[in-house]
Amino acid sequence: MSTNYDALPEKPRPQPAPENEPYWEGLKTHRLMIQQCSGCGALRHYPRPMCDRCYSMEYGWQEVDGRGDVHSWTVTHHPFHPGFKRDVPYITVTVDLDCGVRLQAPLVGAGAEALRTGLPLIVGFEDIDTDLTLPVLRPVTA
């Protein structure tokens, strides 16, 4: 049975909240902005209102270079939402960024056979439209 991809719904879009708006705005300008606690200086990702180290509610934003190493990955063959059906199989990678936080994003520019724990990756940016840019992960090329 074939799939009528034109009949599939659109992918869900993120709905930024006030506490994570700088993250999404940074992506639009191809900058990776990570939340930083104003109390203890810890970086944290995903953005959230309170520091899980010192419980401060004060924070700012720090641009990071987006380099890191593969922590783990998964190959998705059955999408969690019908809007992603046209993309299967796709690879989602968890990367340990050099700045000390983890980030999950789709892998582009390589297949699962290229992945291994510790493989160097860098964050790239996929412009979906003028209102949305998403992070992607790419292998670091020498």
PyRosetta script that sets phi, psi and omega in degrees:
from pyrosetta import init, pose_from_sequence

init()
pose = pose_from_sequence("MSTNYDALPEKPRPQPAPENEPYWEGLKTHRLMIQQCSGCGALRHYPRPMCDRCYSMEYGWQEVDGRGDVHSWTVTHHPFHPGFKRDVPYITVTVDLDCGVRLQAPLVGAGAEALRTGLPLIVGFEDIDTDLTLPVLRPVTA")
pose.set_psi(1, 128.8)
pose.set_omega(1, -178.9)
pose.set_phi(2, -91.2)
pose.set_psi(2, 157.6)
pose.set_omega(2, -179.8)
pose.set_phi(3, -99.9)
pose.set_psi(3, 131.8)
pose.set_omega(3, 173.3)
pose.set_phi(4, -86.9)
pose.set_psi(4, 95.2)
pose.set_omega(4, -175.6)
pose.set_phi(5, -65.0)
pose.set_psi(5, -25.8)
pose.set_omega(5, 178.4)
pose.set_phi(6, -67.8)
pose.set_psi(6, -23.7)
pose.set_omega(6, -178.7)
pose.set_phi(7, -87.7)
pose.set_psi(7, -7.3)
pose.set_omega(7, -179.3)
pose.set_phi(8, -72.2)
pose.set_psi(8, 146.8)
pose.set_omega(8, 176.7)
pose.set_phi(9, -70.2)
pose.set_psi(9, 162.9)
pose.set_omega(9, 175.0)
pose.set_phi(10, -69.5)
pose.set_psi(10, 158.4)
pose.set_omega(10, 175.7)
pose.set_phi(11, -67.9)
pose.set_psi(11, 146.2)
pose.set_omega(11, 174.6)
pose.set_phi(12, -64.9)
pose.set_psi(12, 148.6)
pose.set_omega(12, -179.9)
pose.set_phi(13, -109.4)
pose.set_psi(13, 145.1)
pose.set_omega(13, 176.2)
pose.set_phi(14, -63.2)
pose.set_psi(14, 148.4)
pose.set_omega(14, 177.9)
pose.set_phi(15, -116.8)
pose.set_psi(15, 90.6)
pose.set_omega(15, -176.6)
pose.set_phi(16, -58.4)
pose.set_psi(16, 141.5)
pose.set_omega(16, 174.1)
pose.set_phi(17, -103.6)
pose.set_psi(17, 163.3)
pose.set_omega(17, -178.8)
pose.set_phi(18, -53.9)
pose.set_psi(18, -37.2)
pose.set_omega(18, -177.1)
pose.set_phi(19, -74.4)
pose.set_psi(19, -13.6)
pose.set_omega(19, 178.2)
pose.set_phi(20, -120.2)
pose.set_psi(20, 7.7)
pose.set_omega(20, 179.4)
pose.set_phi(21, -55.8)
pose.set_psi(21, -41.8)
pose.set_omega(21, 178.5)
pose.set_phi(22, -61.2)
pose.set_psi(22, -30.2)
pose.set_omega(22, 175.8)
pose.set_phi(23, -62.0)
pose.set_psi(23, -50.3)
pose.set_omega(23, -177.7)
pose.set_phi(24, -68.6)
pose.set_psi(24, -37.8)
pose.set_omega(24, 177.5)
pose.set_phi(25, -66.7)
pose.set_psi(25, -37.8)
pose.set_omega(25, 176.4)
pose.set_phi(26, -61.2)
pose.set_psi(26, -43.3)
pose.set_omega(26, 179.2)
pose.set_phi(27, -59.2)
pose.set_psi(27, -38.7)
pose.set_omega(27, 179.9)
pose.set_phi(28, -59.9)
pose.set_psi(28, -29.3)
pose.set_omega(28, 179.7)
pose.set_phi(29, -102.2)
pose.set_psi(29, 16.9)
pose.set_omega(29, 178.1)
pose.set_phi(30, 58.8)
pose.set_psi(30, 44.0)
pose.set_omega(30, 175.0)
pose.set_phi(31, -127.7)
pose.set_psi(31, 137.6)
pose.set_omega(31, 178.2)
pose.set_phi(32, -96.8)
pose.set_psi(32, 107.2)
pose.set_omega(32, -178.6)
pose.set_phi(33, -101.9)
pose.set_psi(33, 125.8)
pose.set_omega(33, -179.3)
pose.set_phi(34, -115.6)
pose.set_psi(34, 138.0)
pose.set_omega(34, -179.8)
pose.set_phi(35, -67.3)
pose.set_psi(35, 140.2)
pose.set_omega(35, 179.6)
pose.set_phi(36, -130.2)
pose.set_psi(36, 128.6)
pose.set_omega(36, 178.9)
pose.set_phi(37, -65.4)
pose.set_psi(37, 131.6)
pose.set_omega(37, 176.8)
pose.set_phi(38, -78.2)
pose.set_psi(38, -18.7)
pose.set_omega(38, -179.3)
pose.set_phi(39, -80.4)
pose.set_psi(39, -52.0)
pose.set_omega(39, -175.0)
pose.set_phi(40, -115.8)
pose.set_psi(40, -7.4)
pose.set_omega(40, 178.2)
pose.set_phi(41, 84.7)
pose.set_psi(41, 0.0)
pose.set_omega(41, -177.9)
pose.set_phi(42, -67.0)
pose.set_psi(42, 138.0)
pose.set_omega(42, 171.4)
pose.set_phi(43, -84.8)
pose.set_psi(43, 147.5)
pose.set_omega(43, 178.6)
pose.set_phi(44, -146.2)
pose.set_psi(44, 141.4)
pose.set_omega(44, 175.5)
pose.set_phi(45, -147.9)
pose.set_psi(45, 127.9)
pose.set_omega(45, 15.6)
pose.set_phi(46, -75.5)
pose.set_psi(46, 151.7)
pose.set_omega(46, 178.5)
pose.set_phi(47, -62.8)
pose.set_psi(47, 139.7)
pose.set_omega(47, 178.7)
pose.set_phi(48, -155.5)
pose.set_psi(48, 162.6)
pose.set_omega(48, -172.3)
pose.set_phi(49, -72.4)
pose.set_psi(49, -25.2)
pose.set_omega(49, -173.5)
pose.set_phi(50, -126.1)
pose.set_psi(50, 140.2)
pose.set_omega(50, 176.7)
pose.set_phi(51, -71.2)
pose.set_psi(51, 131.2)
pose.set_omega(51, 179.1)
pose.set_phi(52, -84.2)
pose.set_psi(52, -1.3)
pose.set_omega(52, 175.5)
pose.set_phi(53, -96.3)
pose.set_psi(53, -49.5)
pose.set_omega(53, -175.0)
pose.set_phi(54, -118.0)
pose.set_psi(54, -2.5)
pose.set_omega(54, 176.9)
pose.set_phi(55, 68.8)
pose.set_psi(55, 16.9)
pose.set_omega(55, 176.3)
pose.set_phi(56, -69.3)
pose.set_psi(56, 145.6)
pose.set_omega(56, 175.6)
pose.set_phi(57, -99.0)
pose.set_psi(57, 3.9)
pose.set_omega(57, -178.8)
pose.set_phi(58, -99.8)
pose.set_psi(58, 137.5)
pose.set_omega(58, -179.7)
pose.set_phi(59, -155.6)
pose.set_psi(59, 162.4)
pose.set_omega(59, 173.6)
pose.set_phi(60, -133.3)
pose.set_psi(60, -160.8)
pose.set_omega(60, -176.8)
pose.set_phi(61, -133.9)
pose.set_psi(61, 141.5)
pose.set_omega(61, -179.1)
pose.set_phi(62, -127.1)
pose.set_psi(62, 129.2)
pose.set_omega(62, 173.8)
pose.set_phi(63, -79.1)
pose.set_psi(63, 134.6)
pose.set_omega(63, 177.6)
pose.set_phi(64, -122.0)
pose.set_psi(64, 160.3)
pose.set_omega(64, -174.0)
pose.set_phi(65, -80.3)
pose.set_psi(65, -11.5)
pose.set_omega(65, 174.8)
pose.set_phi(66, 78.6)
pose.set_psi(66, 16.1)
pose.set_omega(66, 176.8)
pose.set_phi(67, -91.5)
pose.set_psi(67, 145.4)
pose.set_omega(67, 178.4)
pose.set_phi(68, -173.8)
pose.set_psi(68, -170.9)
pose.set_omega(68, -177.0)
pose.set_phi(69, -127.1)
pose.set_psi(69, 148.3)
pose.set_omega(69, 178.9)
pose.set_phi(70, -60.4)
pose.set_psi(70, 128.0)
pose.set_omega(70, 171.7)
pose.set_phi(71, -96.8)
pose.set_psi(71, -47.4)
pose.set_omega(71, 178.2)
pose.set_phi(72, -163.1)
pose.set_psi(72, 174.7)
pose.set_omega(72, 178.0)
pose.set_phi(73, -158.6)
pose.set_psi(73, 165.1)
pose.set_omega(73, 175.2)
pose.set_phi(74, -141.8)
pose.set_psi(74, 145.4)
pose.set_omega(74, 174.8)
pose.set_phi(75, -106.0)
pose.set_psi(75, 120.2)
pose.set_omega(75, -176.9)
pose.set_phi(76, -95.9)
pose.set_psi(76, 123.2)
pose.set_omega(76, 177.0)
pose.set_phi(77, -108.4)
pose.set_psi(77, -20.2)
pose.set_omega(77, 179.4)
pose.set_phi(78, -125.2)
pose.set_psi(78, 106.4)
pose.set_omega(78, -173.0)
pose.set_phi(79, -67.4)
pose.set_psi(79, 148.9)
pose.set_omega(79, 178.1)
pose.set_phi(80, -76.0)
pose.set_psi(80, -16.1)
pose.set_omega(80, -179.7)
pose.set_phi(81, -140.7)
pose.set_psi(81, 138.8)
pose.set_omega(81, -177.7)
pose.set_phi(82, -57.4)
pose.set_psi(82, -25.0)
pose.set_omega(82, 179.5)
pose.set_phi(83, -64.5)
pose.set_psi(83, -18.9)
pose.set_omega(83, -179.7)
pose.set_phi(84, -95.7)
pose.set_psi(84, 0.2)
pose.set_omega(84, -175.6)
pose.set_phi(85, -59.8)
pose.set_psi(85, -35.7)
pose.set_omega(85, -179.1)
pose.set_phi(86, -69.9)
pose.set_psi(86, -13.1)
pose.set_omega(86, -177.4)
pose.set_phi(87, -96.4)
pose.set_psi(87, -12.5)
pose.set_omega(87, -175.0)
pose.set_phi(88, -71.5)
pose.set_psi(88, 146.5)
pose.set_omega(88, -7.7)
pose.set_phi(89, -76.9)
pose.set_psi(89, 146.9)
pose.set_omega(89, 174.9)
pose.set_phi(90, -133.5)
pose.set_psi(90, 157.9)
pose.set_omega(90, -174.4)
pose.set_phi(91, -113.3)
pose.set_psi(91, 128.1)
pose.set_omega(91, 173.6)
pose.set_phi(92, -111.0)
pose.set_psi(92, 129.4)
pose.set_omega(92, -176.2)
pose.set_phi(93, -114.6)
pose.set_psi(93, 140.2)
pose.set_omega(93, 167.5)
pose.set_phi(94, -100.5)
pose.set_psi(94, 123.4)
pose.set_omega(94, -177.5)
pose.set_phi(95, -117.5)
pose.set_psi(95, 137.9)
pose.set_omega(95, 171.1)
pose.set_phi(96, -87.7)
pose.set_psi(96, 103.6)
pose.set_omega(96, -179.8)
pose.set_phi(97, -69.7)
pose.set_psi(97, 149.2)
pose.set_omega(97, 180.0)
pose.set_phi(98, -59.1)
pose.set_psi(98, -24.7)
pose.set_omega(98, -179.5)
pose.set_phi(99, -76.5)
pose.set_psi(99, -8.2)
pose.set_omega(99, 174.6)
pose.set_phi(100, 105.8)
pose.set_psi(100, 7.1)
pose.set_omega(100, 176.7)
pose.set_phi(101, -118.1)
pose.set_psi(101, 163.2)
pose.set_omega(101, 175.9)
pose.set_phi(102, -104.0)
pose.set_psi(102, 147.5)
pose.set_omega(102, 178.7)
pose.set_phi(103, -138.5)
pose.set_psi(103, 142.2)
pose.set_omega(103, 174.3)
pose.set_phi(104, -112.3)
pose.set_psi(104, 136.1)
pose.set_omega(104, 178.5)
pose.set_phi(105, -161.4)
pose.set_psi(105, 162.1)
pose.set_omega(105, 176.2)
pose.set_phi(106, -67.9)
pose.set_psi(106, 148.0)
pose.set_omega(106, 174.9)
pose.set_phi(107, -89.7)
pose.set_psi(107, 134.5)
pose.set_omega(107, 173.3)
pose.set_phi(108, -129.0)
pose.set_psi(108, 152.5)
pose.set_omega(108, 175.8)
pose.set_phi(109, 84.6)
pose.set_psi(109, 6.8)
pose.set_omega(109, 177.9)
pose.set_phi(110, -163.6)
pose.set_psi(110, 161.0)
pose.set_omega(110, 176.3)
pose.set_phi(111, -105.7)
pose.set_psi(111, 175.7)
pose.set_omega(111, -177.9)
pose.set_phi(112, -60.0)
pose.set_psi(112, -29.6)
pose.set_omega(112, -178.3)
pose.set_phi(113, -65.2)
pose.set_psi(113, -21.3)
pose.set_omega(113, 179.8)
pose.set_phi(114, -85.0)
pose.set_psi(114, -13.7)
pose.set_omega(114, -173.7)
pose.set_phi(115, -80.6)
pose.set_psi(115, 145.4)
pose.set_omega(115, 171.5)
pose.set_phi(116, -157.3)
pose.set_psi(116, 152.8)
pose.set_omega(116, 175.9)
pose.set_phi(117, -58.9)
pose.set_psi(117, 133.0)
pose.set_omega(117, 179.8)
pose.set_phi(118, 91.7)
pose.set_psi(118, -7.3)
pose.set_omega(118, 179.3)
pose.set_phi(119, -61.0)
pose.set_psi(119, 129.5)
pose.set_omega(119, 179.1)
pose.set_phi(120, -69.8)
pose.set_psi(120, 132.9)
pose.set_omega(120, 177.3)
pose.set_phi(121, -131.2)
pose.set_psi(121, 163.3)
pose.set_omega(121, 173.8)
pose.set_phi(122, -137.0)
pose.set_psi(122, 145.7)
pose.set_omega(122, 178.1)
pose.set_phi(123, -73.2)
pose.set_psi(123, 134.0)
pose.set_omega(123, 171.4)
pose.set_phi(124, -118.3)
pose.set_psi(124, -176.4)
pose.set_omega(124, -173.9)
pose.set_phi(125, -135.3)
pose.set_psi(125, 129.9)
pose.set_omega(125, 177.9)
pose.set_phi(126, -111.4)
pose.set_psi(126, 111.6)
pose.set_omega(126, 178.2)
pose.set_phi(127, -78.8)
pose.set_psi(127, 107.6)
pose.set_omega(127, 179.3)
pose.set_phi(128, -74.8)
pose.set_psi(128, -47.2)
pose.set_omega(128, 174.4)
pose.set_phi(129, -160.8)
pose.set_psi(129, -170.1)
pose.set_omega(129, -176.4)
pose.set_phi(130, -68.3)
pose.set_psi(130, -17.8)
pose.set_omega(130, -178.1)
pose.set_phi(131, -102.0)
pose.set_psi(131, -9.9)
pose.set_omega(131, -174.0)
pose.set_phi(132, -143.0)
pose.set_psi(132, 124.7)
pose.set_omega(132, 170.4)
pose.set_phi(133, -124.1)
pose.set_psi(133, 135.8)
pose.set_omega(133, -179.5)
pose.set_phi(134, -115.7)
pose.set_psi(134, 148.5)
pose.set_omega(134, 175.2)
pose.set_phi(135, -76.1)
pose.set_psi(135, 145.8)
pose.set_omega(135, 170.9)
pose.set_phi(136, -133.4)
pose.set_psi(136, 163.9)
pose.set_omega(136, 178.6)
pose.set_phi(137, -115.9)
pose.set_psi(137, 136.1)
pose.set_omega(137, -179.6)
pose.set_phi(138, -127.3)
pose.set_psi(138, 147.5)
pose.set_omega(138, 172.9)
pose.set_phi(139, -63.1)
pose.set_psi(139, 143.6)
pose.set_omega(139, 175.6)
pose.set_phi(140, -77.0)
pose.set_psi(140, 127.4)
pose.set_omega(140, 177.3)
pose.set_phi(141, -103.3)
pose.set_psi(141, 138.1)
pose.set_omega(141, -177.6)
pose.set_phi(142, -72.2)
pose.dump_pdb("model.pdb")
